Amino acid sequence: MPLSLLHQLARVALPVSLTDGADVDSVRMLALAGHVKADIPRPVRTLRGYHQPPATVVAITPLGQRMIERFPREPEAA
């Protein structure tokens, strides 16, 4: 989920590269919403389909910071 990824990104030193397909899709949504600044390369066509190079998040925008404050992280279930 993009919002949980946004909370995770707020706890690490940026820039950070993400390679998991679901994470890259979440970064793409966060970037489109204006919550992060990121470099997301286009997928590369291969003989077996497509390969997604890593997405690099370089910054959380002021709008992203407001989202983090407005929607605090939910406590994890035990």
MMTF fields as JSON, N, C-alpha, C and O atoms, coordinates in Angstrom:
{
  "mmtfVersion": "1.0.0",
  "mmtfProducer": "UNKNOWN",
  "numBonds": 311,
  "numAtoms": 312,
  "numGroups": 78,
  "numChains": 1,
  "numModels": 1,
  "chainsPerModel": [1],
  "groupsPerChain": [78],
  "chainIdList": ["A"],
  "bondAtomList": [4, 2, 8, 6, 12, 10, 16, 14, 20, 18, 24, 22, 28, 26, 32, 30, 36, 34, 40, 38, 44, 42, 48, 46, 52, 50, 56, 54, 60, 58, 64, 62, 68, 66, 72, 70, 76, 74, 80, 78, 84, 82, 88, 86, 92, 90, 96, 94, 100, 98, 104, 102, 108, 106, 112, 110, 116, 114, 120, 118, 124, 122, 128, 126, 132, 130, 136, 134, 140, 138, 144, 142, 148, 146, 152, 150, 156, 154, 160, 158, 164, 162, 168, 166, 172, 170, 176, 174, 180, 178, 184, 182, 188, 186, 192, 190, 196, 194, 200, 198, 204, 202, 208, 206, 212, 210, 216, 214, 220, 218, 224, 222, 228, 226, 232, 230, 236, 234, 240, 238, 244, 242, 248, 246, 252, 250, 256, 254, 260, 258, 264, 262, 268, 266, 272, 270, 276, 274, 280, 278, 284, 282, 288, 286, 292, 290, 296, 294, 300, 298, 304, 302, 308, 306],
  "bondOrderList": [1, 1, 1, 1, 1, 1, 1, 1, 1, 1, 1, 1, 1, 1, 1, 1, 1, 1, 1, 1, 1, 1, 1, 1, 1, 1, 1, 1, 1, 1, 1, 1, 1, 1, 1, 1, 1, 1, 1, 1, 1, 1, 1, 1, 1, 1, 1, 1, 1, 1, 1, 1, 1, 1, 1, 1, 1, 1, 1, 1, 1, 1, 1, 1, 1, 1, 1, 1, 1, 1, 1, 1, 1, 1, 1, 1, 1],
  "groupList": [{"groupName": "MET", "atomNameList": ["N", "CA", "C", "O"], "elementList": ["N", "C", "C", "O"], "formalChargeList": [0, 0, 0, 0], "bondAtomList": [1, 0, 2, 1, 3, 2], "bondOrderList": [1, 1, 2], "singleLetterCode": "M", "chemCompType": "L-PEPTIDE LINKING"}, {"groupName": "PRO", "atomNameList": ["N", "CA", "C", "O"], "elementList": ["N", "C", "C", "O"], "formalChargeList": [0, 0, 0, 0], "bondAtomList": [1, 0, 2, 1, 3, 2], "bondOrderList": [1, 1, 2], "singleLetterCode": "P", "chemCompType": "L-PEPTIDE LINKING"}, {"groupName": "LEU", "atomNameList": ["N", "CA", "C", "O"], "elementList": ["N", "C", "C", "O"], "formalChargeList": [0, 0, 0, 0], "bondAtomList": [1, 0, 2, 1, 3, 2], "bondOrderList": [1, 1, 2], "singleLetterCode": "L", "chemCompType": "L-PEPTIDE LINKING"}, {"groupName": "SER", "atomNameList": ["N", "CA", "C", "O"], "elementList": ["N", "C", "C", "O"], "formalChargeList": [0, 0, 0, 0], "bondAtomList": [1, 0, 2, 1, 3, 2], "bondOrderList": [1, 1, 2], "singleLetterCode": "S", "chemCompType": "L-PEPTIDE LINKING"}, {"groupName": "HIS", "atomNameList": ["N", "CA", "C", "O"], "elementList": ["N", "C", "C", "O"], "formalChargeList": [0, 0, 0, 0], "bondAtomList": [1, 0, 2, 1, 3, 2], "bondOrderList": [1, 1, 2], "singleLetterCode": "H", "chemCompType": "L-PEPTIDE LINKING"}, {"groupName": "GLN", "atomNameList": ["N", "CA", "C", "O"], "elementList": ["N", "C", "C", "O"], "formalChargeList": [0, 0, 0, 0], "bondAtomList": [1, 0, 2, 1, 3, 2], "bondOrderList": [1, 1, 2], "singleLetterCode": "Q", "chemCompType": "L-PEPTIDE LINKING"}, {"groupName": "ALA", "atomNameList": ["N", "CA", "C", "O"], "elementList": ["N", "C", "C", "O"], "formalChargeList": [0, 0, 0, 0], "bondAtomList": [1, 0, 2, 1, 3, 2], "bondOrderList": [1, 1, 2], "singleLetterCode": "A", "chemCompType": "L-PEPTIDE LINKING"}, {"groupName": "ARG", "atomNameList": ["N", "CA", "C", "O"], "elementList": ["N", "C", "C", "O"], "formalChargeList": [0, 0, 0, 0], "bondAtomList": [1, 0, 2, 1, 3, 2], "bondOrderList": [1, 1, 2], "singleLetterCode": "R", "chemCompType": "L-PEPTIDE LINKING"}, {"groupName": "VAL", "atomNameList": ["N", "CA", "C", "O"], "elementList": ["N", "C", "C", "O"], "formalChargeList": [0, 0, 0, 0], "bondAtomList": [1, 0, 2, 1, 3, 2], "bondOrderList": [1, 1, 2], "singleLetterCode": "V", "chemCompType": "L-PEPTIDE LINKING"}, {"groupName": "THR", "atomNameList": ["N", "CA", "C", "O"], "elementList": ["N", "C", "C", "O"], "formalChargeList": [0, 0, 0, 0], "bondAtomList": [1, 0, 2, 1, 3, 2], "bondOrderList": [1, 1, 2], "singleLetterCode": "T", "chemCompType": "L-PEPTIDE LINKING"}, {"groupName": "ASP", "atomNameList": ["N", "CA", "C", "O"], "elementList": ["N", "C", "C", "O"], "formalChargeList": [0, 0, 0, 0], "bondAtomList": [1, 0, 2, 1, 3, 2], "bondOrderList": [1, 1, 2], "singleLetterCode": "D", "chemCompType": "L-PEPTIDE LINKING"}, {"groupName": "GLY", "atomNameList": ["N", "CA", "C", "O"], "elementList": ["N", "C", "C", "O"], "formalChargeList": [0, 0, 0, 0], "bondAtomList": [1, 0, 2, 1, 3, 2], "bondOrderList": [1, 1, 2], "singleLetterCode": "G", "chemCompType": "PEPTIDE LINKING"}, {"groupName": "LYS", "atomNameList": ["N", "CA", "C", "O"], "elementList": ["N", "C", "C", "O"], "formalChargeList": [0, 0, 0, 0], "bondAtomList": [1, 0, 2, 1, 3, 2], "bondOrderList": [1, 1, 2], "singleLetterCode": "K", "chemCompType": "L-PEPTIDE LINKING"}, {"groupName": "ILE", "atomNameList": ["N", "CA", "C", "O"], "elementList": ["N", "C", "C", "O"], "formalChargeList": [0, 0, 0, 0], "bondAtomList": [1, 0, 2, 1, 3, 2], "bondOrderList": [1, 1, 2], "singleLetterCode": "I", "chemCompType": "L-PEPTIDE LINKING"}, {"groupName": "TYR", "atomNameList": ["N", "CA", "C", "O"], "elementList": ["N", "C", "C", "O"], "formalChargeList": [0, 0, 0, 0], "bondAtomList": [1, 0, 2, 1, 3, 2], "bondOrderList": [1, 1, 2], "singleLetterCode": "Y", "chemCompType": "L-PEPTIDE LINKING"}, {"groupName": "GLU", "atomNameList": ["N", "CA", "C", "O"], "elementList": ["N", "C", "C", "O"], "formalChargeList": [0, 0, 0, 0], "bondAtomList": [1, 0, 2, 1, 3, 2], "bondOrderList": [1, 1, 2], "singleLetterCode": "E", "chemCompType": "L-PEPTIDE LINKING"}, {"groupName": "PHE", "atomNameList": ["N", "CA", "C", "O"], "elementList": ["N", "C", "C", "O"], "formalChargeList": [0, 0, 0, 0], "bondAtomList": [1, 0, 2, 1, 3, 2], "bondOrderList": [1, 1, 2], "singleLetterCode": "F", "chemCompType": "L-PEPTIDE LINKING"}],
  "groupTypeList": [0, 1, 2, 3, 2, 2, 4, 5, 2, 6, 7, 8, 6, 2, 1, 8, 3, 2, 9, 10, 11, 6, 10, 8, 10, 3, 8, 7, 0, 2, 6, 2, 6, 11, 4, 8, 12, 6, 10, 13, 1, 7, 1, 8, 7, 9, 2, 7, 11, 14, 4, 5, 1, 1, 6, 9, 8, 8, 6, 13, 9, 1, 2, 11, 5, 7, 0, 13, 15, 7, 16, 1, 7, 15, 1, 15, 6, 6],
  "groupIdList": [1, 2, 3, 4, 5, 6, 7, 8, 9, 10, 11, 12, 13, 14, 15, 16, 17, 18, 19, 20, 21, 22, 23, 24, 25, 26, 27, 28, 29, 30, 31, 32, 33, 34, 35, 36, 37, 38, 39, 40, 41, 42, 43, 44, 45, 46, 47, 48, 49, 50, 51, 52, 53, 54, 55, 56, 57, 58, 59, 60, 61, 62, 63, 64, 65, 66, 67, 68, 69, 70, 71, 72, 73, 74, 75, 76, 77, 78],
  "secStructList": [7, 2, 2, 2, 2, 2, 2, 2, 2, 2, 6, 1, 7, 1, 7, 3, 3, 3, 7, 1, 2, 2, 2, 2, 2, 2, 2, 2, 2, 2, 2, 2, 6, 6, 1, 3, 3, 3, 3, 7, 7, 7, 7, 3, 3, 3, 6, 6, 3, 3, 3, 7, 7, 7, 3, 3, 3, 3, 3, 3, 7, 2, 2, 2, 2, 2, 2, 2, 2, 2, 1, 7, 7, 7, 7, 7, 7, 7],
  "xCoordList": [0.854, 0.0, 0.9, 1.855, 0.601, 1.468, 1.658, 2.761, 0.603, 0.741, 1.693, 2.472, 1.642, 2.571, 3.998, 4.935, 4.176, 5.509, 5.995, 7.177, 5.111, 5.481, 5.992, 6.978, 5.334, 5.792, 7.155, 8.002, 7.364, 8.658, 9.756, 10.858, 9.459, 10.452, 10.823, 11.953, 9.88, 10.15, 11.141, 11.74, 11.324, 12.213, 13.62, 14.465, 13.886, 15.204, 15.873, 15.222, 17.172, 17.929, 17.707, 17.845, 17.366, 17.14, 18.387, 19.109, 18.668, 17.856, 17.909, 18.864, 16.864, 16.778, 16.216, 15.321, 16.759, 16.295, 15.441, 15.761, 14.354, 13.424, 13.345, 13.211, 13.428, 13.458, 12.211, 11.905, 11.487, 10.295, 9.229, 8.996, 8.593, 7.602, 6.467, 6.047, 5.966, 4.876, 5.347, 4.6, 6.589, 7.136, 7.323, 7.044, 7.79, 7.968, 6.613, 6.507, 5.585, 4.239, 3.75, 3.127, 4.034, 3.638, 4.384, 3.801, 5.672, 6.45, 5.874, 5.786, 5.487, 4.888, 3.619, 3.406, 2.777, 1.547, 1.858, 1.228, 2.829, 3.209, 3.772, 3.502, 4.549, 5.113, 4.012, 4.016, 3.08, 1.974, 1.102, 0.551, 0.971, 0.178, 0.941, 0.363, 2.237, 3.042, 3.585, 3.973, 3.622, 4.086, 5.586, 6.197, 6.181, 7.632, 8.18, 7.456, 9.483, 10.215, 11.01, 11.747, 10.861, 11.499, 11.914, 11.332, 12.938, 13.376, 12.9, 13.379, 11.944, 11.37, 11.609, 10.9, 12.611, 12.884, 11.732, 10.983, 11.616, 10.599, 10.976, 12.161, 9.984, 10.293, 11.056, 10.856, 11.93, 12.739, 12.187, 12.003, 11.926, 11.408, 12.53, 13.623, 12.24, 13.201, 12.553, 11.389, 13.304, 12.748, 11.647, 10.792, 11.657, 10.657, 9.561, 8.76, 9.497, 8.479, 9.113, 9.758, 8.928, 9.466, 10.241, 9.941, 11.246, 12.034, 11.938, 12.159, 11.606, 11.503, 12.797, 13.086, 13.587, 14.767, 14.335, 13.186, 15.251, 14.898, 14.415, 14.886, 13.467, 12.994, 13.766, 13.972, 14.194, 14.952, 14.144, 13.821, 13.821, 13.121, 14.185, 15.044, 14.125, 15.144, 14.664, 15.489, 13.354, 12.852, 11.372, 10.633, 10.964, 9.544, 9.166, 9.826, 8.125, 7.71, 6.986, 6.604, 6.798, 6.006, 4.597, 4.069, 3.993, 2.679, 2.769, 1.886, 3.832, 4.044, 4.222, 3.711, 4.945, 5.114, 3.77, 3.509, 2.919, 1.588, 0.748, -0.012, 0.878, 0.148, 0.599, -0.221, 1.897, 2.434, 1.875, 1.511, 1.807, 1.279, -0.226, -0.717, -0.951, -2.404, -2.877, -3.895, -2.152, -2.524, -1.394, -0.581, -1.346, -0.258, -0.324, -1.368, 0.823, 0.947, 0.102, 0.116, -0.631, -1.447, -0.545, 0.41, -0.84, -0.035, -0.166, -1.243, 0.94, 0.927, 0.228, 0.363, -0.52, -1.232, -0.256, 0.733, -0.537, 0.384, 0.01, 0.662],
  "yCoordList": [-1.174, 0.0, 1.238, 1.314, 2.19, 3.363, 4.149, 4.625, 4.297, 5.089, 4.423, 5.111, 3.111, 2.426, 2.543, 2.661, 2.512, 2.713, 4.129, 4.332, 5.098, 6.484, 6.586, 7.276, 5.908, 5.898, 5.215, 5.662, 4.139, 3.448, 4.348, 4.388, 5.065, 5.955, 7.093, 7.581, 7.52, 8.611, 8.196, 9.058, 6.899, 6.414, 6.059, 5.673, 6.181, 5.812, 7.028, 8.018, 6.924, 7.992, 7.892, 6.821, 9.004, 9.042, 9.578, 10.367, 9.203, 8.404, 6.916, 6.422, 6.221, 4.777, 4.169, 4.734, 3.005, 2.304, 1.118, 0.392, 0.934, -0.171, -1.04, -0.531, -2.355, -3.265, -4.134, -4.621, -4.334, -5.178, -4.531, -3.325, -5.313, -4.783, -4.029, -2.977, -4.565, -3.898, -2.572, -1.594, -2.535, -1.286, -0.247, 0.934, -0.68, 0.245, 0.813, 2.003, -0.019, 0.467, 1.469, 2.474, 1.196, 2.129, 3.453, 4.52, 3.382, 4.609, 5.395, 6.622, 4.688, 5.353, 6.107, 7.24, 5.486, 6.144, 7.33, 8.382, 7.162, 8.259, 9.435, 10.592, 9.141, 10.216, 10.921, 12.148, 10.167, 10.775, 11.642, 12.647, 11.258, 12.028, 13.24, 14.093, 13.317, 14.446, 14.282, 15.267, 13.053, 12.814, 12.566, 12.794, 12.101, 11.877, 12.352, 12.476, 12.612, 12.834, 11.569, 11.118, 11.0, 9.713, 9.605, 10.23, 8.79, 8.436, 7.009, 6.066, 6.867, 5.552, 5.225, 5.727, 4.382, 4.03, 3.244, 2.551, 3.368, 2.589, 1.116, 0.783, 0.227, -1.205, -1.523, -0.884, -2.516, -2.935, -4.255, -5.203, -4.308, -5.541, -6.562, -6.25, -7.787, -8.883, -10.031, -9.946, -11.089, -12.254, -12.924, -13.608, -12.737, -13.362, -12.398, -12.742, -11.23, -10.258, -8.907, -8.333, -8.402, -7.099, -7.2, -8.017, -6.341, -6.215, -4.768, -3.846, -4.57, -3.218, -2.872, -3.453, -1.93, -1.478, -0.818, -0.395, -0.731, -0.152, 1.29, 2.066, 1.628, 3.008, 3.632, 2.99, 4.879, 5.57, 6.749, 7.673, 6.708, 7.813, 8.772, 8.391, 10.019, 10.99, 11.941, 12.505, 12.135, 13.065, 12.831, 12.363, 13.165, 13.234, 14.707, 15.557, 15.007, 16.389, 16.937, 16.169, 18.252, 18.817, 18.214, 17.996, 17.945, 17.302, 15.905, 15.497, 15.174, 13.856, 13.933, 13.084, 14.946, 15.135, 15.396, 14.888, 16.194, 16.459, 15.186, 14.981, 14.335, 13.062, 12.183, 11.529, 12.17, 11.376, 11.88, 11.088, 13.198, 13.779, 13.563, 13.264, 13.716, 13.61, 12.175, 11.927, 11.232, 9.812, 9.043, 8.41, 9.099, 8.41, 6.908, 6.341, 6.301, 4.864, 4.122, 4.445, 3.132, 2.32, 1.338, 0.82, 1.076, 0.084, -1.28, -1.669, -1.992, -3.314, -4.317, -4.27, -5.224, -6.253, -7.245, -7.613, -7.67, -8.624, -10.041, -10.969],
  "zCoordList": [0.0, 0.0, 0.0, 0.774, -0.851, -0.969, 0.328, 0.594, 1.142, 2.361, 3.353, 4.013, 3.465, 4.368, 3.847, 4.637, 2.527, 1.957, 2.237, 2.515, 2.17, 2.478, 3.916, 4.172, 4.85, 6.239, 6.369, 7.141, 5.618, 5.648, 5.102, 5.648, 4.032, 3.424, 4.362, 4.332, 5.196, 6.128, 7.212, 7.856, 7.424, 8.486, 7.997, 8.804, 6.695, 6.169, 5.536, 5.202, 5.382, 4.723, 3.209, 2.619, 2.607, 1.161, 0.474, 1.084, -0.728, -1.648, -1.328, -0.729, -1.742, -1.56, -2.843, -3.472, -3.223, -4.426, -4.025, -3.084, -4.75, -4.488, -5.734, -6.846, -5.545, -6.677, -6.801, -7.889, -5.7, -5.734, -6.621, -6.531, -7.463, -8.395, -7.722, -8.203, -6.603, -5.89, -5.304, -5.301, -4.807, -4.268, -5.365, -5.158, -6.525, -7.652, -8.066, -8.364, -8.089, -8.424, -7.378, -7.722, -6.097, -5.034, -5.161, -4.97, -5.484, -5.694, -6.863, -6.815, -7.898, -9.071, -8.657, -9.088, -7.824, -7.368, -6.456, -6.565, -5.556, -4.671, -5.463, -5.14, -6.493, -7.321, -8.109, -8.215, -8.657, -9.404, -8.505, -8.956, -7.229, -6.287, -5.758, -5.085, -6.062, -5.602, -4.196, -3.569, -3.686, -2.326, -2.244, -1.2, -3.338, -3.371, -4.711, -5.699, -4.707, -5.957, -6.189, -5.312, -7.368, -7.634, -9.093, -9.979, -9.311, -10.658, -10.896, -10.267, -11.821, -12.092, -13.568, -14.44, -13.846, -15.236, -15.858, -15.169, -17.147, -17.861, -17.843, -17.816, -17.858, -17.937, -19.223, -20.256, -19.138, -20.277, -20.792, -20.028, -22.082, -22.667, -22.797, -23.269, -22.37, -22.473, -23.24, -23.63, -23.45, -24.143, -23.324, -23.886, -22.016, -21.139, -20.713, -19.844, -21.278, -20.891, -20.63, -21.508, -19.421, -19.049, -17.745, -16.875, -17.642, -16.412, -15.957, -16.743, -14.676, -14.137, -13.411, -12.365, -13.946, -13.2, -11.885, -11.751, -10.918, -9.614, -9.715, -10.547, -8.852, -8.717, -7.565, -6.535, -7.73, -6.697, -6.176, -6.922, -4.889, -4.234, -3.724, -2.93, -4.184, -3.787, -2.699, -1.981, -2.555, -1.54, -1.279, -2.145, -0.069, 0.276, 0.185, 0.783, -0.547, -0.765, 0.467, 1.35, 0.531, 1.635, 1.703, 2.794, 0.549, 0.542, 1.151, 1.904, 0.826, 1.418, 2.922, 3.652, 3.393, 4.838, 5.518, 6.609, 4.864, 5.434, 5.481, 6.428, 4.473, 4.472, 5.636, 6.281, 5.901, 7.003, 8.326, 9.195, 8.475, 9.716, 9.855, 10.943, 8.757, 8.806, 8.971, 9.618, 8.396, 8.472, 9.145, 8.472, 10.484, 11.19, 10.955, 10.633, 11.129, 10.943, 11.955, 13.143, 11.491, 12.398, 13.139, 12.561, 14.418, 15.141, 14.485, 14.032, 14.444, 13.81, 14.716, 15.939, 14.096, 14.861, 15.451, 14.818, 16.655, 17.337, 17.032, 17.512]
}
